[in-house]
Amino acid sequence: MTKLVQMFSARNFTPWPAVLDEVRKNGFDGVEGYSAIYEDPDAFRSMLDERGLTMPQGHFDLDMLETDVARAFDIARKLGIETIIVPWLAPDRRPVDHAGWYALGERLAAIGKKVTEEGFGFAWHNHDFELTPVEGGAIPMEILLEAAPGLGWEADLGWILRAGRDPLAWLDAYAGRIISVHIKDLQENPDSAPEGGWADLGHGVNEWAPIFNKLKMLPQLQAYVAEHDDPADFSRFLRRWSDSFERLRE
């Protein structure tokens, strides 16, 4: 099983070579990409190769995948990305009802056909808004997965927790659709806590042992992804996350 770091966590701790040195030092296999590192994919691939790191999956904006998918494919191939993941929708672009979310799912299904025909995997990454009910109590994440039956899911367990949902229930319900997980914890009173309310794995309020037991059972799971949306100390985050991960997966 691959152990990665989402590079968004390191955005305030560049230059990238120093970031990647920390990733390697803390025993990770590689990183998960996002838009800020795609400007010069050849150069970034060289940095990875020099450290024996990989980038098997990356986040790509929906706009790029709909308007310039060839560029996304070129970036992915240069970086060695095997799975393309849509990570985010700005608030003003989020559907507000069941019909809107279903239509988005159909758009994702169309994109996914192109992506998979090129030999890549394809998935959606959640935040908390996909877990907030719309009209009639429908849950957007459920609608997306229904409307796009070939769509994989990168389940962000931290955002599931922040939405007040039970990660175990979601891991059970969609065990066959989950291809990777983002793992981060919450502090008490996260809306007013420092570091955006997030905590390093094993240093927050959540009980992780049952979740790790469940993760071992997921048939499609390819990667565990370390993330902290706003760490004050990147080295501390990686060290604590890695230590807790090794203990929890025993």
C-alpha positions in Angstrom: 0.0 0.0 0.0 1.4 3.4 -1.0 1.9 6.1 1.6 1.8 9.6 0.1 1.8 13.3 1.2 -0.6 15.7 -0.4 1.6 18.6 -1.6 -1.1 21.2 -0.7 0.0 20.6 2.9 3.4 21.9 2.0 2.5 25.0 0.1 3.8 27.4 2.7 7.1 25.5 3.2 8.8 25.7 -0.2 11.2 25.5 -2.0 10.0 22.1 -3.3 13.4 20.3 -3.1 13.5 20.9 0.7 9.9 19.7 1.0 10.6 16.5 -0.9 13.7 15.9 1.3 11.4 16.0 4.3 8.9 13.6 2.6 11.7 11.1 1.9 13.2 11.5 5.4 9.9 10.6 7.0 9.5 7.4 5.1 6.9 8.2 2.6 6.7 6.6 -0.9 5.8 9.7 -2.7 3.4 12.6 -3.0 0.0 13.5 -4.4 0.1 16.4 -6.8 -2.0 19.5 -7.1 -2.2 22.5 -9.5 0.7 24.6 -8.1 3.3 22.0 -9.0 2.1 21.4 -12.6 3.7 24.5 -14.2 6.9 22.6 -15.0 6.2 18.9 -14.7 9.5 17.8 -16.2 11.4 19.6 -13.6 9.3 18.3 -10.8 9.6 14.8 -12.1 13.4 15.2 -11.9 13.1 16.3 -8.3 11.0 13.2 -7.5 13.3 10.8 -9.4 16.4 12.2 -7.6 14.9 11.2 -4.3 13.3 7.9 -5.3 9.8 9.3 -4.8 6.7 8.8 -7.0 3.5 10.7 -7.8 0.9 8.0 -8.6 -2.1 10.3 -8.3 -2.8 14.0 -8.6 -5.6 16.5 -8.2 -6.8 18.3 -11.4 -9.3 21.1 -11.7 -12.6 20.3 -13.3 -12.2 23.2 -15.7 -9.0 21.7 -17.1 -10.5 18.3 -17.5 -13.5 19.8 -19.4 -11.7 22.4 -21.6 -8.1 21.1 -22.0 -8.0 17.5 -21.1 -5.0 16.9 -23.4 -2.9 19.2 -21.2 -4.0 17.2 -18.1 -3.0 14.0 -19.8 0.4 15.4 -20.8 1.1 16.6 -17.2 0.0 13.3 -15.8 2.2 11.3 -18.0 5.3 13.4 -17.4 4.8 13.1 -13.6 4.0 9.4 -13.7 0.4 10.0 -12.4 -1.8 6.9 -12.8 -5.0 8.3 -11.2 -6.6 11.7 -11.9 -8.7 13.1 -9.1 -11.1 16.1 -9.2 -10.6 17.8 -5.8 -12.8 20.9 -5.4 -15.6 23.1 -6.5 -15.7 26.8 -5.6 -18.8 27.8 -3.6 -20.4 29.7 -6.5 -20.1 26.6 -8.7 -21.7 24.1 -6.3 -25.1 22.7 -7.2 -27.9 23.5 -4.8 -30.3 20.7 -5.4 -30.6 17.0 -6.4 -30.9 17.8 -10.1 -27.8 20.0 -10.1 -25.7 17.4 -8.4 -26.9 14.6 -10.7 -26.0 16.7 -13.7 -22.6 17.2 -12.3 -22.3 13.5 -11.8 -23.2 13.0 -15.5 -20.5 15.5 -16.5 -18.0 13.6 -14.4 -19.1 10.3 -16.0 -18.4 11.9 -19.5 -14.9 13.1 -18.3 -14.2 9.7 -16.7 -14.8 8.0 -20.1 -12.1 10.1 -21.7 -9.8 9.6 -18.7 -10.1 5.9 -18.5 -9.8 5.5 -22.3 -6.3 7.1 -21.9 -5.4 4.4 -19.3 -5.8 6.5 -16.1 -8.0 5.9 -13.1 -10.5 8.6 -12.2 -12.0 9.7 -8.9 -13.6 12.5 -6.9 -12.1 14.0 -3.7 -14.6 15.3 -1.1 -14.7 18.2 1.3 -17.5 18.7 3.8 -20.0 20.4 1.4 -20.7 17.1 -0.5 -21.9 15.7 2.8 -24.3 18.5 3.6 -27.9 17.6 2.6 -29.7 19.4 -0.1 -33.4 19.4 -0.9 -35.3 16.5 0.6 -32.3 15.4 2.6 -30.3 14.1 -0.4 -26.6 13.9 0.1 -24.5 15.2 -2.8 -21.8 12.6 -2.4 -24.3 9.8 -2.8 -25.8 11.6 -5.8 -22.4 11.9 -7.6 -21.6 8.2 -7.1 -25.0 7.2 -8.3 -24.9 9.4 -11.4 -21.3 8.4 -12.3 -21.1 4.6 -11.6 -17.6 4.4 -12.9 -16.3 7.2 -10.6 -13.9 6.3 -7.9 -13.8 8.1 -4.6 -10.8 9.5 -2.7 -12.5 9.8 0.7 -11.2 12.6 2.9 -11.8 11.2 6.4 -11.0 14.6 8.0 -13.7 16.4 6.1 -16.1 13.6 6.7 -15.5 14.1 10.5 -15.8 17.8 10.1 -19.1 17.4 8.4 -20.3 15.5 11.5 -20.5 12.2 9.7 -19.3 8.8 10.7 -16.4 7.6 8.6 -17.0 4.0 9.3 -20.5 4.2 7.8 -19.2 5.7 4.6 -16.4 3.3 4.4 -18.9 0.4 4.7 -21.4 1.9 2.2 -18.8 2.6 -0.5 -16.1 0.0 0.1 -15.8 -0.9 -3.5 -15.6 2.7 -4.8 -12.8 4.1 -2.5 -9.4 4.2 -4.2 -7.5 6.2 -1.6 -8.1 8.1 1.6 -6.9 11.4 3.0 -6.1 11.0 6.7 -6.2 14.0 9.1 -7.7 14.7 12.5 -9.6 17.5 14.2 -8.8 19.5 17.3 -11.5 20.3 19.8 -13.6 23.2 18.8 -12.1 23.2 15.3 -13.8 26.3 14.0 -11.9 28.4 16.6 -8.7 26.4 17.0 -5.3 27.3 15.5 -4.0 25.6 12.3 -7.5 25.7 10.8 -8.7 23.4 13.5 -6.9 20.4 12.0 -4.6 18.0 13.9 -1.9 15.6 13.0 -3.0 11.9 12.8 -3.0 10.6 16.4 -3.0 14.0 18.0 -6.6 15.0 17.6 -9.9 14.0 19.1 -10.8 11.1 16.8 -10.5 7.4 17.6 -8.5 6.0 14.6 -8.1 2.3 15.5 -11.5 1.2 14.2 -11.1 3.2 11.0 -7.7 1.6 10.3 -9.2 -1.8 10.9 -11.9 -1.0 8.3 -9.4 0.4 5.8 -7.6 -2.9 5.7 -10.8 -4.4 4.3 -11.3 -2.0 1.4 -10.7 -4.0 -1.9 -9.8 -1.0 -4.2 -7.7 1.0 -1.8 -4.4 2.0 -3.4 -3.0 4.8 -1.2 -3.0 6.4 2.2 -2.5 10.2 1.9 -1.2 12.3 4.7 -2.7 15.8 4.8 -3.0 18.8 7.1 -4.6 21.8 5.5 -2.7 24.4 7.5 0.3 23.0 9.6 2.4 25.4 11.5 5.3 23.1 11.2 5.6 20.8 8.2 8.3 18.6 9.6 6.3 18.1 12.8 3.2 17.1 10.8 5.1 14.5 8.7 6.9 13.0 11.7 3.8 12.7 13.9 1.6 11.5 11.0 4.1 8.8 10.0 4.7 7.6 13.6 0.9 7.4 14.3 0.3 5.7 11.0 2.9 2.9 11.6 1.4 2.3 15.0 -2.2 2.2 13.8 -1.8 0.0 10.8 -0.1 -2.8 12.8 
